[in-house]
Amino acid sequence: MDGEERGYWRWSKRDFFPEESFQSFGSYRAALSQTCSRFKNRLVSRSDDDNERFELRKQSENEMKRCLTWWDLVWFGFGSVIGAGIFVLTGQEAHENAGPAIVLSYVVSGVSAMLSVFCYTEFAVEIPVAGGSFAYLRIELGDFAAFITAGNILLESIVGTAAVARAWTSYFATLLNRKPNALRIETDLTSPGFNLLDPIAVVVIVVATTIASISTRKTSLLNWIASAVNTLVILFVIIAGFIHADTANLTPFLPYGPEGVFRAAAVVYFAYGGFDNIATMAEETKNPSRDIPIGLLGSMSIVMVIYCLMALSLSMMQKYTDIDPNAAYSVAFQSVGMKWGKYLVALGALKGMTTVLLVGALGQARYVTHIARTHMIPPVFALVHPKTGTPINANLLVAIPSALIAFFSGLDVLASLLSISTLFIFTMMPIALLVRRYYVRDTTPRAHLLKLIICLLIIVASSMATSAYWGMRVKGSWIGYTITVPFWFLGTLGIVFFVPQQRAPKVWGVPLVPWLPCLSIATNIFLMGSLGAMAFLRFGICTLVMLLYYFLFGLHATFDMAHQQIVPKS
């Protein structure tokens, strides 16, 4: 029987490993012996727009339903970004790193995020597929770069979903006027940090995944309702905060200096994380060329203003030294005589985390779907259900490990997993955009390609040097910046004058190219350098694990897929 007549639920070996390399131990051993040549092939090979948009979508057998408008995408952006982060990170960073200048930290991180949004928007308009950044990087930088970056952000999403679900339980307990761990089950069977079992977090993940699997349109409606309620709570927090404001609390404005502002910016940047989920919804958008720019840029502009106003209201309600790092807004409302305000804050955080889980379930599954279409992971996860028009298998692949992690792992264990992966992939995106604008395969002269590579290396190296010099904390010395910043400027100027642009955007494009993409590279690398050593250690370990998988399975599956060495379905 052919693929169209088969049921959705399949569990045979050929559904998971249909490639020729995995049909017998002998064929797998032969594939492993060709690892070096195959890796070289995949390293230099590139996908193209038509392959990502049309050919790969056939792997899903059924089409996702085009049911979303710009209005849905704006609320998806709002729902995917505004979660517990603004309620937790603001107080923590204002107290420990930035003081009242926390508002500047949100401006810095917001501008950096907005630069990344510009790059995402141009790609999403021209390549409206479910793969998001994975698909864009596959086209411009190849399979290997796409796998490393998308794999990191997917792993971060799984752990992040678990962390949000655990936080959901804590805020729900607070809403019931109980201690954060009151609804968890304590056990002596596991080690500290893993001894508070959280069945509620598992239920929340299961419910969010089920809703996302049933219908994209219904999920959008539910997200809209929850986000609207959350908006009312946020407006209350801002208005009440300004009513009880005392401008004397803004002095001193920079108690920790500029260094504190940027340290805090690197942390609160993650309160902006999640907007890339909108790009993964492009395949289900009715009019991508119009709806995606409005959805991405519109939602991020609104979110940035809201974050700055919330940070400012908190700073004016309470002296930064008195802000509680763990329950900043609740304690601040109590300090001005509004004890009942903590319940509204808990409700707002709860609603925000609910929408983050809902939109996250949608976006992460679409990442998985497109990765599976390339056979980088088993193609059974690329299947779209014929009735729901959603990738249920992909939803399960993300939800099951997230639920297991959420059940056992404490928030203190997950807290260190702030996403250096996100900044890494947001650095790769503007690089890919510059490659797209200035290099066209089989058209661009080799000399121009070499000039582009040299300029990009200068831009990345100078950005890393600037970040490293800042991390050295050399007080009163600006000598290093007089070297690193001009090199960044010269690298960008080199693209302007010596590398002719090969391609213009068809519908919507990033303005001021190459300046804005190069600035995005610099700001993301700078913020990466502000993170601690543990973040880089985690990033390295996760990357090594993914490399192991890639060279044992993903490389050979994608090589066979590219050369159509696939065993026919039976």
PAVEX-922316 format. One record per residue (C-alpha): residue number from 1; residue in three letters; x, y, z. Coordinates in nm, 2 decimals, decimal comma. Example, Ala and Ser with C-alpha at 12.3 -4.5 7.8 and 13.67 -1.06 7.14 Angstrom:
! residues 2
i/aa/c1/c2/c3
1/ALA/1,23/-0,45/0,78
2/SER/1,37/-0,11/0,71
! end
This chain:
! residues 570
i/aa/c1/c2/c3
1/MET/0,00/0,00/0,00
2/ASP/0,13/0,35/-0,07
3/GLY/0,19/0,62/0,19
4/GLU/-0,14/0,81/0,13
5/GLU/-0,35/0,50/0,23
6/ARG/-0,16/0,43/0,55
7/GLY/-0,29/0,53/0,89
8/TYR/-0,13/0,81/1,08
9/TRP/0,01/0,60/1,37
10/ARG/0,30/0,40/1,25
11/TRP/0,57/0,23/1,44
12/SER/0,77/0,01/1,20
13/LYS/1,14/0,03/1,15
14/ARG/1,10/0,18/0,80
15/ASP/0,89/0,46/0,94
16/PHE/1,17/0,56/1,17
17/PHE/1,48/0,46/0,95
18/PRO/1,38/0,43/0,59
19/GLU/1,72/0,53/0,46
20/GLU/1,94/0,28/0,28
21/SER/2,22/0,32/0,54
22/PHE/2,01/0,17/0,82
23/GLN/1,86/-0,13/0,64
24/SER/2,12/-0,38/0,77
25/PHE/2,42/-0,38/1,00
26/GLY/2,64/-0,42/0,69
27/SER/2,49/-0,11/0,52
28/TYR/2,53/0,09/0,84
29/ARG/2,89/-0,01/0,88
30/ALA/2,96/0,09/0,52
31/ALA/2,79/0,43/0,59
32/LEU/3,01/0,48/0,90
33/SER/3,32/0,41/0,69
34/GLN/3,22/0,69/0,46
35/THR/3,16/0,95/0,74
36/CYS/3,44/1,18/0,63
37/SER/3,34/1,20/0,27
38/ARG/2,97/1,23/0,36
39/PHE/3,04/1,51/0,61
40/LYS/3,24/1,70/0,34
41/ASN/2,94/1,66/0,10
42/ARG/2,69/1,79/0,35
43/LEU/2,92/2,07/0,47
44/VAL/2,94/2,23/0,13
45/SER/2,59/2,13/0,01
46/ARG/2,30/2,38/0,04
47/SER/1,93/2,35/0,01
48/ASP/1,72/2,61/-0,18
49/ASP/1,40/2,80/-0,14
50/ASP/1,19/2,57/-0,36
51/ASN/1,31/2,26/-0,19
52/GLU/1,22/2,39/0,15
53/ARG/0,89/2,53/0,04
54/PHE/0,75/2,26/-0,18
55/GLU/0,96/1,93/-0,20
56/LEU/1,02/1,88/0,17
57/ARG/0,66/1,95/0,26
58/LYS/0,56/1,63/0,08
59/GLN/0,73/1,43/0,36
60/SER/0,44/1,54/0,59
61/GLU/0,19/1,37/0,35
62/ASN/-0,08/1,61/0,46
63/GLU/-0,09/1,99/0,45
64/MET/-0,11/2,21/0,76
65/LYS/-0,41/2,43/0,75
66/ARG/-0,37/2,79/0,65
67/CYS/-0,59/2,95/0,91
68/LEU/-0,38/3,24/1,07
69/THR/-0,39/3,61/1,01
70/TRP/-0,17/3,90/1,13
71/TRP/-0,40/3,94/1,42
72/ASP/-0,33/3,58/1,54
73/LEU/0,04/3,63/1,49
74/VAL/0,05/3,95/1,70
75/TRP/-0,11/3,76/1,99
76/PHE/0,11/3,46/1,93
77/GLY/0,41/3,69/1,96
78/PHE/0,26/3,85/2,28
79/GLY/0,17/3,51/2,42
80/SER/0,50/3,34/2,35
81/VAL/0,72/3,62/2,50
82/ILE/0,53/3,76/2,80
83/GLY/0,56/3,48/3,07
84/ALA/0,71/3,45/3,41
85/GLY/1,03/3,62/3,30
86/ILE/0,92/3,98/3,33
87/PHE/0,78/3,91/3,68
88/VAL/1,09/3,72/3,80
89/LEU/1,39/3,86/3,62
90/THR/1,31/4,23/3,67
91/GLY/1,33/4,22/4,04
92/GLN/1,63/3,99/4,05
93/GLU/1,84/4,20/3,81
94/ALA/1,72/4,54/3,95
95/HIS/1,83/4,43/4,30
96/GLU/2,16/4,26/4,21
97/ASN/2,30/4,42/3,90
98/ALA/2,12/4,73/3,75
99/GLY/1,92/4,92/4,02
100/PRO/1,67/5,16/3,87
101/ALA/1,86/5,14/3,54
102/ILE/1,70/4,80/3,48
103/VAL/1,48/4,99/3,24
104/LEU/1,79/5,06/3,03
105/SER/1,87/4,69/3,04
106/TYR/1,53/4,62/2,88
107/VAL/1,60/4,88/2,62
108/VAL/1,94/4,73/2,53
109/SER/1,81/4,38/2,52
110/GLY/1,50/4,49/2,34
111/VAL/1,69/4,67/2,06
112/SER/1,91/4,36/2,02
113/ALA/1,60/4,14/2,00
114/MET/1,44/4,37/1,75
115/LEU/1,74/4,35/1,52
116/SER/1,71/3,98/1,52
117/VAL/1,34/4,01/1,45
118/PHE/1,42/4,21/1,13
119/CYS/1,63/3,93/1,01
120/TYR/1,37/3,66/1,09
121/THR/1,10/3,86/0,91
122/GLU/1,28/3,88/0,58
123/PHE/1,34/3,51/0,58
124/ALA/0,99/3,42/0,69
125/VAL/0,83/3,63/0,42
126/GLU/1,04/3,47/0,14
127/ILE/1,05/3,12/0,28
128/PRO/0,72/3,06/0,46
129/VAL/0,78/2,71/0,60
130/ALA/0,74/2,55/0,94
131/GLY/1,12/2,51/1,00
132/GLY/1,19/2,87/1,09
133/SER/1,56/2,93/1,15
134/PHE/1,65/2,57/1,07
135/ALA/1,52/2,60/0,72
136/TYR/1,68/2,95/0,67
137/LEU/2,02/2,83/0,78
138/ARG/2,00/2,51/0,57
139/ILE/1,96/2,73/0,26
140/GLU/2,23/2,98/0,33
141/LEU/2,48/2,80/0,56
142/GLY/2,41/2,43/0,50
143/ASP/2,29/2,12/0,70
144/PHE/2,57/2,12/0,96
145/ALA/2,52/2,48/1,08
146/ALA/2,14/2,44/1,07
147/PHE/2,16/2,13/1,28
148/ILE/2,39/2,27/1,55
149/THR/2,19/2,59/1,59
150/ALA/1,84/2,45/1,56
151/GLY/1,94/2,15/1,78
152/ASN/2,05/2,38/2,06
153/ILE/1,74/2,59/2,05
154/LEU/1,52/2,29/2,04
155/LEU/1,70/2,14/2,34
156/GLU/1,66/2,47/2,52
157/SER/1,29/2,47/2,44
158/ILE/1,24/2,13/2,59
159/VAL/1,42/2,23/2,91
160/GLY/1,25/2,57/2,91
161/THR/0,90/2,41/2,88
162/ALA/0,98/2,20/3,19
163/ALA/1,10/2,51/3,38
164/VAL/0,79/2,71/3,29
165/ALA/0,56/2,42/3,39
166/ARG/0,74/2,40/3,73
167/ALA/0,70/2,77/3,77
168/TRP/0,33/2,73/3,68
169/THR/0,29/2,50/3,98
170/SER/0,46/2,75/4,21
171/TYR/0,25/3,05/4,10
172/PHE/-0,07/2,84/4,12
173/ALA/0,02/2,75/4,48
174/THR/0,08/3,12/4,55
175/LEU/-0,26/3,20/4,41
176/LEU/-0,41/2,96/4,66
177/ASN/-0,22/3,14/4,93
178/ARG/0,01/2,85/4,99
179/LYS/0,39/2,80/4,98
180/PRO/0,54/2,75/4,63
181/ASN/0,63/2,38/4,70
182/ALA/0,30/2,30/4,88
183/LEU/0,15/2,12/4,58
184/ARG/0,46/1,91/4,51
185/ILE/0,53/1,56/4,64
186/GLU/0,85/1,53/4,85
187/THR/1,04/1,20/4,83
188/ASP/1,36/1,05/4,97
189/LEU/1,41/0,83/4,68
190/THR/1,59/1,09/4,47
191/SER/1,88/1,33/4,53
192/PRO/1,83/1,69/4,64
193/GLY/1,71/1,91/4,35
194/PHE/1,52/1,62/4,22
195/ASN/1,33/1,51/4,53
196/LEU/1,02/1,73/4,48
197/LEU/0,80/1,56/4,23
198/ASP/0,56/1,78/4,03
199/PRO/0,26/1,60/3,88
200/ILE/0,08/1,93/3,82
201/ALA/0,36/2,04/3,59
202/VAL/0,32/1,72/3,39
203/VAL/-0,06/1,77/3,36
204/VAL/-0,01/2,13/3,25
205/ILE/0,23/2,02/2,97
206/VAL/-0,01/1,74/2,87
207/VAL/-0,30/1,98/2,85
208/ALA/-0,11/2,24/2,65
209/THR/0,02/1,97/2,41
210/THR/-0,33/1,82/2,36
211/ILE/-0,48/2,16/2,28
212/ALA/-0,20/2,24/2,04
213/SER/-0,25/1,90/1,87
214/ILE/-0,62/1,93/1,83
215/SER/-0,63/2,26/1,63
216/THR/-0,40/2,54/1,55
217/ARG/-0,70/2,78/1,51
218/LYS/-0,85/2,68/1,85
219/THR/-0,51/2,72/2,02
220/SER/-0,49/3,07/1,87
221/LEU/-0,83/3,16/2,01
222/LEU/-0,74/3,03/2,35
223/ASN/-0,41/3,22/2,34
224/TRP/-0,60/3,53/2,24
225/ILE/-0,83/3,51/2,54
226/ALA/-0,55/3,42/2,79
227/SER/-0,33/3,70/2,65
228/ALA/-0,61/3,95/2,67
229/VAL/-0,66/3,87/3,04
230/ASN/-0,29/3,89/3,10
231/THR/-0,28/4,23/2,93
232/LEU/-0,54/4,37/3,17
233/VAL/-0,33/4,24/3,46
234/ILE/-0,02/4,40/3,32
235/LEU/-0,20/4,73/3,27
236/PHE/-0,30/4,72/3,63
237/VAL/0,06/4,66/3,74
238/ILE/0,18/4,95/3,53
239/ILE/-0,09/5,20/3,63
240/ALA/-0,09/5,10/4,00
241/GLY/0,29/5,12/4,00
242/PHE/0,29/5,48/3,86
243/ILE/0,01/5,59/4,10
244/HIS/0,23/5,48/4,40
245/ALA/0,55/5,60/4,24
246/ASP/0,82/5,79/4,43
247/THR/1,08/5,94/4,19
248/ALA/1,33/5,95/4,49
249/ASN/1,36/5,58/4,44
250/LEU/1,53/5,63/4,11
251/THR/1,83/5,79/4,28
252/PRO/2,10/5,67/4,23
253/PHE/2,00/5,56/3,88
254/LEU/2,32/5,37/3,80
255/PRO/2,43/5,22/4,14
256/TYR/2,63/4,94/3,97
257/GLY/2,75/5,15/3,67
258/PRO/2,72/5,07/3,30
259/GLU/2,86/4,72/3,36
260/GLY/2,56/4,63/3,57
261/VAL/2,32/4,75/3,30
262/PHE/2,48/4,52/3,04
263/ARG/2,50/4,22/3,28
264/ALA/2,13/4,26/3,35
265/ALA/2,06/4,31/2,98
266/ALA/2,22/3,97/2,90
267/VAL/1,99/3,80/3,16
268/VAL/1,66/3,99/3,09
269/TYR/1,72/3,93/2,71
270/PHE/1,56/3,59/2,77
271/ALA/1,23/3,76/2,87
272/TYR/1,21/3,85/2,50
273/GLY/1,28/3,49/2,40
274/GLY/1,01/3,30/2,20
275/PHE/0,93/3,54/1,92
276/ASP/1,09/3,30/1,68
277/ASN/0,79/3,08/1,73
278/ILE/0,60/3,32/1,50
279/ALA/0,83/3,24/1,21
280/THR/0,76/2,87/1,25
281/MET/0,39/2,94/1,20
282/ALA/0,45/3,08/0,84
283/GLU/0,33/2,77/0,67
284/GLU/-0,01/2,81/0,84
285/THR/-0,04/3,19/0,77
286/LYS/-0,30/3,30/0,50
287/ASN/-0,09/3,59/0,37
288/PRO/0,28/3,55/0,49
289/SER/0,42/3,85/0,30
290/ARG/0,18/4,08/0,48
291/ASP/0,09/3,90/0,81
292/ILE/0,44/3,80/0,92
293/PRO/0,60/4,14/0,93
294/ILE/0,30/4,28/1,11
295/GLY/0,30/3,99/1,36
296/LEU/0,67/3,99/1,43
297/LEU/0,75/4,36/1,44
298/GLY/0,42/4,46/1,58
299/SER/0,42/4,22/1,88
300/MET/0,79/4,29/1,96
301/SER/0,74/4,67/1,96
302/ILE/0,45/4,64/2,20
303/VAL/0,63/4,39/2,42
304/MET/0,94/4,62/2,44
305/VAL/0,73/4,92/2,56
306/ILE/0,54/4,70/2,81
307/TYR/0,86/4,56/2,96
308/CYS/1,02/4,91/3,00
309/LEU/0,71/5,05/3,16
310/MET/0,68/4,75/3,40
311/ALA/1,05/4,78/3,50
312/LEU/1,01/5,16/3,56
313/SER/0,70/5,12/3,77
314/LEU/0,87/4,87/3,99
315/SER/1,18/5,09/4,03
316/MET/0,97/5,38/4,14
317/MET/0,75/5,19/4,38
318/GLN/1,04/5,06/4,58
319/LYS/1,41/5,14/4,64
320/TYR/1,62/4,89/4,45
321/THR/1,79/4,78/4,77
322/ASP/1,45/4,68/4,91
323/ILE/1,32/4,50/4,60
324/ASP/1,27/4,13/4,67
325/PRO/1,46/3,92/4,40
326/ASN/1,21/3,63/4,43
327/ALA/0,87/3,81/4,45
328/ALA/0,95/4,16/4,34
329/TYR/0,60/4,29/4,24
330/SER/0,42/4,11/4,52
331/VAL/0,64/4,26/4,78
332/ALA/0,64/4,60/4,61
333/PHE/0,26/4,61/4,62
334/GLN/0,26/4,51/4,99
335/SER/0,50/4,79/5,06
336/VAL/0,26/5,05/4,93
337/GLY/-0,04/4,91/5,11
338/MET/-0,19/4,69/4,83
339/LYS/-0,14/4,34/4,98
340/TRP/-0,41/4,20/4,76
341/GLY/-0,20/4,30/4,46
342/LYS/0,01/3,99/4,49
343/TYR/-0,28/3,78/4,38
344/LEU/-0,32/3,98/4,07
345/VAL/0,05/3,95/4,00
346/ALA/0,03/3,57/4,05
347/LEU/-0,27/3,55/3,82
348/GLY/-0,09/3,76/3,55
349/ALA/0,22/3,54/3,57
350/LEU/0,00/3,22/3,56
351/LYS/-0,18/3,34/3,25
352/GLY/0,15/3,45/3,09
353/MET/0,31/3,11/3,15
354/THR/-0,01/2,94/3,01
355/THR/0,02/3,12/2,68
356/VAL/0,40/3,06/2,67
357/LEU/0,33/2,68/2,70
358/LEU/0,05/2,69/2,44
359/VAL/0,25/2,89/2,18
360/GLY/0,57/2,70/2,27
361/ALA/0,39/2,37/2,20
362/LEU/0,29/2,50/1,85
363/GLY/0,63/2,65/1,76
364/GLN/0,85/2,37/1,89
365/ALA/0,65/2,10/1,71
366/ARG/0,69/2,29/1,38
367/TYR/1,06/2,30/1,43
368/VAL/1,06/1,93/1,48
369/THR/0,83/1,87/1,18
370/HIS/1,06/2,05/0,94
371/ILE/1,38/1,89/1,09
372/ALA/1,22/1,55/1,04
373/ARG/1,13/1,63/0,68
374/THR/1,50/1,65/0,60
375/HIS/1,54/1,31/0,78
376/MET/1,78/1,46/1,03
377/ILE/1,56/1,30/1,28
378/PRO/1,32/1,00/1,20
379/PRO/1,07/1,12/0,93
380/VAL/0,78/0,97/1,12
381/PHE/0,79/1,30/1,32
382/ALA/0,72/1,50/1,01
383/LEU/0,38/1,35/0,96
384/VAL/0,08/1,59/0,97
385/HIS/-0,25/1,44/1,09
386/PRO/-0,51/1,43/0,81
387/LYS/-0,80/1,55/1,03
388/THR/-0,64/1,80/1,27
389/GLY/-0,39/1,94/1,02
390/THR/-0,13/1,94/1,31
391/PRO/0,20/1,75/1,36
392/ILE/0,09/1,53/1,66
393/ASN/0,40/1,31/1,65
394/ALA/0,63/1,61/1,67
395/ASN/0,42/1,75/1,96
396/LEU/0,47/1,42/2,15
397/LEU/0,85/1,42/2,08
398/VAL/0,88/1,76/2,26
399/ALA/0,62/1,70/2,53
400/ILE/0,73/1,37/2,66
401/PRO/1,09/1,47/2,76
402/SER/0,96/1,80/2,88
403/ALA/0,71/1,63/3,11
404/LEU/0,98/1,39/3,25
405/ILE/1,22/1,67/3,32
406/ALA/0,94/1,88/3,48
407/PHE/0,83/1,59/3,70
408/PHE/1,17/1,54/3,86
409/SER/1,38/1,85/3,82
410/GLY/1,37/2,15/4,06
411/LEU/1,37/2,51/3,94
412/ASP/1,70/2,56/4,11
413/VAL/1,85/2,29/3,88
414/LEU/1,69/2,44/3,57
415/ALA/1,76/2,81/3,66
416/SER/2,11/2,80/3,52
417/LEU/1,99/2,70/3,18
418/LEU/1,93/3,05/3,05
419/SER/1,96/3,03/2,68
420/ILE/2,30/3,10/2,54
421/SER/2,16/2,89/2,26
422/THR/1,91/3,16/2,18
423/LEU/2,18/3,43/2,15
424/PHE/2,39/3,19/1,94
425/ILE/2,12/3,12/1,68
426/PHE/2,03/3,49/1,68
427/THR/2,39/3,56/1,59
428/MET/2,38/3,30/1,31
429/MET/2,06/3,45/1,16
430/PRO/2,21/3,79/1,05
431/ILE/2,51/3,61/0,92
432/ALA/2,28/3,39/0,71
433/LEU/2,10/3,71/0,59
434/LEU/2,42/3,87/0,47
435/VAL/2,51/3,55/0,29
436/ARG/2,17/3,55/0,12
437/ARG/2,20/3,92/0,01
438/TYR/2,56/3,90/-0,11
439/TYR/2,61/3,55/-0,24
440/VAL/2,42/3,35/-0,50
441/ARG/2,54/3,00/-0,58
442/ASP/2,68/2,96/-0,94
443/THR/2,65/3,33/-0,99
444/THR/2,87/3,52/-0,75
445/PRO/3,23/3,54/-0,85
446/ARG/3,47/3,35/-0,63
447/ALA/3,67/3,67/-0,55
448/HIS/3,35/3,84/-0,42
449/LEU/3,27/3,54/-0,20
450/LEU/3,62/3,55/-0,06
451/LYS/3,58/3,93/0,02
452/LEU/3,25/3,85/0,19
453/ILE/3,40/3,58/0,41
454/ILE/3,70/3,80/0,51
455/CYS/3,46/4,09/0,60
456/LEU/3,23/3,85/0,81
457/LEU/3,54/3,71/0,99
458/ILE/3,65/4,06/1,08
459/ILE/3,30/4,16/1,20
460/VAL/3,27/3,84/1,42
461/ALA/3,62/3,86/1,55
462/SER/3,60/4,23/1,64
463/SER/3,27/4,17/1,81
464/MET/3,41/3,89/2,02
465/ALA/3,72/4,10/2,11
466/THR/3,49/4,38/2,22
467/SER/3,29/4,15/2,43
468/ALA/3,60/3,99/2,58
469/TYR/3,75/4,33/2,66
470/TRP/3,43/4,43/2,83
471/GLY/3,44/4,11/3,03
472/MET/3,79/4,19/3,16
473/ARG/3,64/4,48/3,35
474/VAL/3,93/4,71/3,28
475/LYS/3,81/5,02/3,46
476/GLY/3,88/5,36/3,31
477/SER/4,05/5,21/3,01
478/TRP/3,89/5,26/2,66
479/ILE/4,20/5,17/2,46
480/GLY/4,08/4,83/2,37
481/TYR/3,75/4,97/2,22
482/THR/3,95/5,21/2,01
483/ILE/4,09/4,90/1,83
484/THR/3,80/4,65/1,83
485/VAL/3,51/4,89/1,74
486/PRO/3,69/5,05/1,44
487/PHE/3,77/4,69/1,31
488/TRP/3,39/4,61/1,32
489/PHE/3,32/4,94/1,14
490/LEU/3,59/4,86/0,87
491/GLY/3,45/4,51/0,83
492/THR/3,10/4,64/0,77
493/LEU/3,23/4,92/0,54
494/GLY/3,42/4,65/0,34
495/ILE/3,09/4,48/0,26
496/VAL/2,94/4,82/0,15
497/PHE/3,22/4,91/-0,09
498/PHE/3,39/4,59/-0,20
499/VAL/3,11/4,32/-0,21
500/PRO/2,83/4,40/-0,45
501/GLN/2,48/4,29/-0,34
502/GLN/2,36/3,99/-0,54
503/ARG/2,00/3,96/-0,44
504/ALA/1,73/4,20/-0,34
505/PRO/1,43/4,10/-0,12
506/LYS/1,12/4,02/-0,33
507/VAL/0,86/4,16/-0,09
508/TRP/0,99/4,29/0,24
509/GLY/1,36/4,34/0,34
510/VAL/1,57/4,44/0,63
511/PRO/1,65/4,81/0,60
512/LEU/2,01/4,95/0,61
513/VAL/2,18/4,63/0,50
514/PRO/2,46/4,55/0,59
515/TRP/2,46/4,79/0,89
516/LEU/2,16/4,65/1,08
517/PRO/2,26/4,28/1,04
518/CYS/2,62/4,36/1,14
519/LEU/2,50/4,55/1,44
520/SER/2,28/4,25/1,53
521/ILE/2,59/4,02/1,52
522/ALA/2,78/4,26/1,74
523/THR/2,51/4,31/2,01
524/ASN/2,43/3,94/2,03
525/ILE/2,79/3,84/2,07
526/PHE/2,84/4,12/2,33
527/LEU/2,55/3,99/2,53
528/MET/2,68/3,63/2,50
529/GLY/3,01/3,75/2,65
530/SER/2,82/3,89/2,95
531/LEU/2,70/3,54/3,05
532/GLY/2,88/3,33/3,30
533/ALA/3,12/3,04/3,23
534/MET/2,85/2,78/3,33
535/ALA/2,64/2,89/3,04
536/PHE/2,92/2,82/2,79
537/LEU/3,00/2,49/2,96
538/ARG/2,64/2,38/2,92
539/PHE/2,64/2,50/2,56
540/GLY/2,96/2,30/2,49
541/ILE/2,82/1,98/2,65
542/CYS/2,49/2,00/2,46
543/THR/2,67/2,06/2,14
544/LEU/2,90/1,76/2,19
545/VAL/2,60/1,53/2,25
546/MET/2,43/1,66/1,94
547/LEU/2,75/1,61/1,74
548/LEU/2,76/1,25/1,85
549/TYR/2,40/1,20/1,73
550/TYR/2,48/1,38/1,40
551/PHE/2,78/1,17/1,31
552/LEU/2,61/0,84/1,41
553/PHE/2,27/0,90/1,26
554/GLY/2,17/1,25/1,13
555/LEU/2,46/1,28/0,88
556/HIS/2,39/0,95/0,71
557/ALA/2,01/0,99/0,70
558/THR/2,04/1,34/0,54
559/PHE/2,30/1,22/0,29
560/ASP/2,07/0,94/0,18
561/MET/1,78/1,18/0,17
562/ALA/1,98/1,42/-0,05
563/HIS/2,08/1,14/-0,29
564/GLN/1,73/0,97/-0,26
565/GLN/1,86/0,65/-0,12
566/ILE/1,53/0,58/0,06
567/VAL/1,36/0,24/0,08
568/PRO/1,01/0,27/-0,07
569/LYS/0,72/0,25/0,18
570/SER/0,54/-0,08/0,18
! end
